[in-house]
Amino acid sequence: MPQPIQLVILITTLPGRGQEQIAAFEGLAPLVRAEPGCLQYDMHQVSGDADRFVLIERWASQEALAAHDATPHMIEADAASPAFRAGPAEVLRLVAEPLA
C-alpha cells in the first residue's frame, strides 16, 4: 500500500500582494480538493505577516501528487504566481511517520 505524501509549502508574496495569493488559493482549492488522492489542501496566513503563507498538502500516493502537478489548473496557477510572489515557494516533504 502506498504511503501518503505530506508537504509543507512556504510562500512569500511581494510586499502588499498577499490578498492576490489568497484569491488565487480560493479559486484553486475546490479544484484541487476534488482531485483523486487529495487528502488535504489547506493554506494558512502567517500571524502578523500578510504576505507569508503556509500551504499544507497531503496526497494518497506519489502517483496522485504527480497527477496533481500535471493538471491544467495547476499548470495555469504556477504560470500566474510569479506576478505576485516574491520568489519560488519552498516545498518541504515530510517523512511518512511523525517522530515520537
Stockholm file with secondary structure:
# STOCKHOLM 1.0

chainA/1-100         MPQPIQLVILITTLPGRGQEQIAAFEGLAPLVRAEPGCLQYDMHQVSGDADRFVLIERWASQEALAAHDATPHMIEADAASPAFRAGPAEVLRLVAEPLA
#=GR chainA/1-100 SS CCCCEEEEEEEEBSTTCHHHHHHHHHHHHHHHHTSTTEEEEEEEECTTCTTEEEEEEEESCHHHHHHHHTSHHHHHHHHHGGGTBSSCCEEEECCSSCCC
#=GC SS_cons         CCCCEEEEEEEEBSTTCHHHHHHHHHHHHHHHHTSTTEEEEEEEECTTCTTEEEEEEEESCHHHHHHHHTSHHHHHHHHHGGGTBSSCCEEEECCSSCCC
//
